[in-house]
Amino acid sequence: MMIGNLERRQLIAAALFTTVAAVLPAALGDFYLTVLSLVFLSAFVGIAWNLMMGFAGQLSLGHALYFGVGAYAVAILSERYGISPWLAMIPAAILPALLGLAIGALGFRFTVRGVYFALLTIAFAEFARIVFEHWSFVGKTGGLFLKALTPANQPLLSLRGGATFFYYALLLTMLAAWAVSALLIRSHVGYAWRAIREDEDASRALGVKVLRMKLLAVAISAAFTGIAGAWFALMNGSLFPDSVLGMQMSINLIIAPIVGGLGTLFGPIIGALIIVPINEVSRNLAQSFSINGLNLLVYGLLLMVVIKVAPQGCWPWIARHLRLSSAGWTRGPKA
């Protein structure tokens, strides 16, 4: 298939970003590498949520369910049963995917759409949070902790290490998710998702397997989010039900793709590059001045600015000025 000039420029921009990201650790300290690792993790989750909401048009406000289940799955299997984190990543993806399929089947079978489906996802996430807060096997509200690393630790086996290890691990994970996302939206699946997003009833009339396509979007999004949760557990070393399954986590997961641009390939990455540093700065300011919730105030102000200046997100605005605009790469869902 021939590649047009616009698409070629987009691929060059992606290659340039990857090249710069690959050599950055040589010039940065551990603190900045940790922040960038969080950027890649946020972008990875944003890509996952964007597949479901941005391309398939299915609003979920309870993605913390998949994130938390993936996190607890890898932590329990690796710490309690001694299973390799590489193998634990498999159920960390499969369990959230199955949960997503169950929630999707329940909602879509009864034609639950839009904000009502979003409320359904919130309900399941909150139910899971309450269960984990009262489940002694995972430490209840006291949390679940991973063992401290020893000098003999081998990062490639334990999937735990220093700032440089997590930087490259999450960079590769994000790039893999981006590549899968790009392939999906260029396939017949991606066209079906966008047709459903624009007009579900018309898509069904044209022969699109609406239920199957919606469930596929939910399953892939949930599986990716579960893997992100697993990386969070390995990176953070401790898990608490309220922090990984709470509503605050669900909000944090979706801010980056909204700011970056829904329904675009680069939007979640751009959004994460904006949101995570701002979150770190606002958190430090909140601690310095004892202002609780300062990051939420900053999020609100940032969203107001984005809505005013770039209603479709930052990436479409950037792409227009860099002449990188192209359908499927920069165009988001209709308002």
Secondary structure, 3 states (H helix, E strand, C coil): CCCCHHHHHHHHHHHHHHHHHHHHHHCCCHHHHHHHHHHHHHHHHHHHHHHHHHHCCCCCCCCHHHHHHHHHHHHHHHHCCCCCHHHHHHHHHHHHHHHHHHHHHHHHHCCCCHHHHHHHHHHHHHHHHHHHHCCHHHCHHHCEECCCCCCCCCHHHHCCCCHHHHHHHHHHHHHHHHHHHHHHHHCHHHHHHHHHHHCHHHHHHCCCCHHHHHHHHHHHHHHHHHHHHHHHHHHHCEECHHHHHCHHHHHHHHHHHHHHCCCCCCHHHHHHHHHHHHHHHHHHHHHHHCCCCHHHHHHHHHHHHHHHHCCCCHHHHHHHHCCCCCCCCCCCCCC
